[in-house]
Amino acid sequence: MRVPNSVVLPVGTHVDCCRKEEVDEKRHDIMAKIVALLAERKSNLAHFIDNLEGSKEPEFYMDQWERLKEMESCTLTILNLVAVNCRDHRDIKKLEATILEHVKNEELFPEVVRVLPPIYRQVEAAIVDIAQSEEMADHGMMDLQYLLSKLSQWEHLANLDRELLQDILRYLHRIGLVVWYEEIKHLESTVFLQPTFLITMFKLLVRYHLVQQLESIS
């Protein structure tokens, strides 16, 4: 809601736990709640803005007013909910196809036609090679500076500097090839070249009925 021109694709899982009529009912209910939530947000923002504009000394609240106006201008596009059975590979492929179809829609994503500099593809290919090499640990974690030194061993990447690499990593993080938490102080110097490792780790830590499983241990 705070990101300009956001596009959100709601995804409903555990379809295998519901009857078909339940899926349709829940899909309709979720989309109705989202519409209501957006309407309430719009109404609240308008109310806060009116209060500031109607105050006795509105100049004292100019910073707040500007932030609220900026939030009010953020458009949010909600796509139709996709219901999937995570146990069925066909449903996962269906979700993938739906995402790709939306991403290629230039009306939703005007920047989709932007051409990346060749070095982005070169670094991407080199990182894939590093991640698949035998010397790469299973966890796929690598120090940012060490990754830069490894990439610099490629002849065509010898002049790659840290600032450009960080720009490229932001792009690769957005497309899901790597995971780089640059905004977290303790992780800003670590790049996860194997995102699937994080998924496996989270599955061990966050699971259905976890509380009940822990309580059953004497």
C-alpha positions as CSV (number, residue, x, y, z in Angstrom):
1,M,0.0,0.0,0.0
2,R,3.0,2.3,0.4
3,V,4.7,1.4,-2.9
4,P,3.7,3.5,-5.9
5,N,1.9,1.6,-8.7
6,S,1.9,-1.8,-6.8
7,V,0.5,-4.9,-8.4
8,V,-0.6,-7.6,-6.1
9,L,-1.6,-11.2,-7.1
10,P,-3.4,-12.9,-4.2
11,V,-2.7,-16.6,-4.0
12,G,-4.9,-19.1,-2.1
13,T,-3.3,-22.4,-1.1
14,H,-4.6,-25.6,0.4
15,V,-7.2,-26.1,-2.3
16,D,-7.0,-29.8,-1.6
17,C,-8.5,-29.2,1.8
18,C,-11.7,-27.7,0.4
19,R,-14.6,-28.7,-1.8
20,K,-14.9,-26.9,-5.1
21,E,-17.9,-24.8,-4.0
22,E,-15.9,-23.8,-0.8
23,V,-13.0,-22.6,-3.0
24,D,-15.3,-20.4,-5.1
25,E,-16.9,-19.1,-1.9
26,K,-13.6,-18.3,-0.2
27,R,-12.2,-16.7,-3.3
28,H,-15.2,-14.3,-3.5
29,D,-15.0,-13.6,0.2
30,I,-11.2,-12.8,0.1
31,M,-11.6,-10.5,-2.9
32,A,-14.5,-8.7,-1.2
33,K,-12.5,-8.2,1.9
34,I,-9.6,-6.8,-0.1
35,V,-11.9,-4.3,-1.9
36,A,-13.3,-3.3,1.5
37,L,-9.9,-2.9,3.0
38,L,-8.8,-0.6,0.1
39,A,-12.0,1.5,0.4
40,E,-11.4,1.9,4.2
41,R,-7.8,2.9,3.6
42,K,-8.9,5.5,1.0
43,S,-11.5,6.9,3.4
44,N,-9.1,7.1,6.3
45,L,-6.5,8.9,4.3
46,A,-9.0,11.4,3.1
47,H,-10.3,11.9,6.7
48,F,-6.7,12.5,8.0
49,I,-5.9,14.9,5.2
50,D,-9.2,16.9,5.8
51,N,-8.3,17.1,9.5
52,L,-4.9,18.5,8.8
53,E,-6.2,21.0,6.2
54,G,-8.9,22.1,8.6
55,S,-6.6,22.6,11.6
56,K,-6.0,26.1,13.0
57,E,-2.3,26.1,12.0
58,P,-2.0,23.8,9.0
59,E,1.5,25.0,8.2
60,F,2.8,23.1,11.3
61,Y,1.5,19.8,9.8
62,M,2.9,20.3,6.3
63,D,5.3,17.3,6.6
64,Q,2.5,14.9,7.7
65,W,0.1,16.3,5.0
66,E,2.7,15.7,2.2
67,R,3.3,12.1,3.4
68,L,-0.4,11.4,3.5
69,K,-0.9,13.0,0.0
70,E,1.9,10.8,-1.3
71,M,0.3,7.7,0.2
72,E,-3.1,8.8,-1.3
73,S,-1.5,9.0,-4.8
74,C,-0.1,5.4,-4.6
75,T,-2.2,3.2,-6.9
76,L,-2.7,-0.4,-6.0
77,T,-3.8,-3.0,-8.6
78,I,-5.3,-6.2,-7.2
79,L,-5.4,-9.1,-9.7
80,N,-7.9,-12.0,-9.5
81,L,-7.0,-14.5,-6.8
82,V,-5.4,-17.7,-8.0
83,A,-6.3,-20.9,-6.0
84,V,-3.7,-23.7,-6.0
85,N,-3.0,-27.0,-4.5
86,C,0.6,-26.9,-3.4
87,R,0.8,-30.7,-3.6
88,D,0.0,-30.7,-7.3
89,H,2.8,-29.8,-9.6
90,R,0.3,-28.9,-12.3
91,D,-1.1,-26.2,-10.1
92,I,2.3,-24.8,-9.4
93,K,2.9,-24.6,-13.2
94,K,-0.5,-23.0,-13.6
95,L,0.5,-20.3,-11.0
96,E,3.9,-19.8,-12.8
97,A,2.1,-19.3,-16.1
98,T,-0.3,-16.8,-14.6
99,I,2.5,-14.8,-13.0
100,L,4.4,-14.7,-16.3
101,E,1.3,-13.7,-18.2
102,H,0.7,-10.7,-15.9
103,V,4.4,-9.7,-15.8
104,K,4.4,-9.5,-19.6
105,N,1.4,-7.1,-19.5
106,E,2.9,-3.7,-20.4
107,E,-0.1,-1.9,-19.0
108,L,0.6,-3.4,-15.6
109,F,4.4,-3.3,-15.9
110,P,5.5,-0.5,-18.3
111,E,9.2,-1.2,-17.5
112,V,9.0,-4.8,-18.7
113,V,10.3,-3.7,-22.1
114,R,13.4,-2.0,-20.6
115,V,16.6,-3.5,-21.9
116,L,19.2,-4.5,-19.3
117,P,22.9,-3.7,-19.9
118,P,24.9,-6.8,-21.1
119,I,26.9,-6.9,-17.9
120,Y,23.7,-7.8,-15.9
121,R,23.3,-11.0,-18.0
122,Q,27.0,-11.7,-17.7
123,V,27.0,-11.5,-13.9
124,E,23.8,-13.5,-13.8
125,A,25.4,-16.3,-15.8
126,A,28.6,-16.2,-13.8
127,I,26.6,-16.4,-10.5
128,V,24.7,-19.4,-11.8
129,D,28.0,-21.1,-12.6
130,I,29.4,-20.4,-9.1
131,A,26.2,-21.6,-7.4
132,Q,26.4,-24.9,-9.4
133,S,30.1,-25.5,-9.0
134,E,31.3,-28.4,-6.8
135,E,33.1,-26.1,-4.4
136,M,29.9,-24.3,-3.5
137,A,28.6,-25.3,-0.1
138,D,25.0,-26.7,0.1
139,H,23.8,-23.7,2.0
140,G,24.8,-21.4,-0.9
141,M,25.9,-18.5,1.4
142,M,28.7,-16.3,0.2
143,D,30.4,-13.2,1.5
144,L,29.6,-10.2,-0.8
145,Q,33.3,-9.2,-1.1
146,Y,34.4,-12.8,-1.8
147,L,31.7,-13.1,-4.4
148,L,33.0,-9.9,-6.1
149,S,36.5,-11.4,-6.1
150,K,35.2,-14.6,-7.6
151,L,33.3,-12.8,-10.3
152,S,36.4,-10.6,-11.1
153,Q,38.2,-13.7,-12.1
154,W,36.1,-13.8,-15.3
155,E,38.0,-11.9,-17.9
156,H,35.0,-9.9,-19.1
157,L,34.1,-9.0,-15.5
158,A,37.6,-8.0,-14.4
159,N,36.5,-4.3,-14.0
160,L,33.3,-5.1,-12.0
161,D,33.2,-2.9,-8.9
162,R,31.2,-3.3,-5.7
163,E,28.7,-0.6,-6.4
164,L,27.7,-2.0,-9.8
165,L,27.6,-5.6,-8.3
166,Q,25.2,-4.3,-5.6
167,D,22.9,-2.8,-8.3
168,I,22.9,-6.1,-10.1
169,L,22.3,-8.1,-6.9
170,R,19.2,-5.9,-6.3
171,Y,17.9,-6.9,-9.7
172,L,18.7,-10.6,-9.2
173,H,17.1,-10.5,-5.8
174,R,13.9,-9.0,-7.3
175,I,13.7,-11.8,-9.9
176,G,14.4,-14.5,-7.3
177,L,17.8,-15.8,-8.5
178,V,19.5,-14.8,-5.3
179,V,18.5,-13.5,-1.9
180,W,20.3,-10.5,-0.5
181,Y,19.0,-8.8,2.6
182,E,20.9,-5.5,2.2
183,E,18.5,-3.7,4.6
184,I,19.4,-6.1,7.5
185,K,22.7,-5.0,9.1
186,H,23.8,-8.5,10.1
187,L,23.1,-9.9,6.7
188,E,24.1,-7.1,4.4
189,S,27.4,-8.7,3.6
190,T,26.0,-12.1,2.9
191,V,24.5,-13.3,-0.4
192,F,22.4,-16.4,-0.6
193,L,23.1,-18.0,-4.0
194,Q,20.8,-21.0,-3.2
195,P,17.4,-19.5,-2.2
196,T,16.0,-23.0,-2.0
197,F,18.2,-23.6,1.1
198,L,16.3,-20.8,2.9
199,I,13.0,-22.4,2.0
200,T,14.1,-25.7,3.4
201,M,15.3,-24.1,6.6
202,F,12.1,-22.1,7.1
203,K,10.1,-25.3,6.5
204,L,12.0,-26.8,9.5
205,L,11.3,-23.8,11.7
206,V,7.8,-22.7,10.6
207,R,5.4,-25.6,10.1
208,Y,1.7,-26.4,10.5
209,H,0.8,-27.5,14.1
210,L,4.3,-26.5,15.3
211,V,2.9,-25.4,18.7
212,Q,1.1,-28.7,19.2
213,Q,4.2,-30.6,18.2
214,L,6.4,-28.7,20.7
215,E,3.8,-29.1,23.5
216,S,3.8,-32.9,22.9
217,I,7.5,-33.1,23.9
218,S,7.9,-33.9,27.5
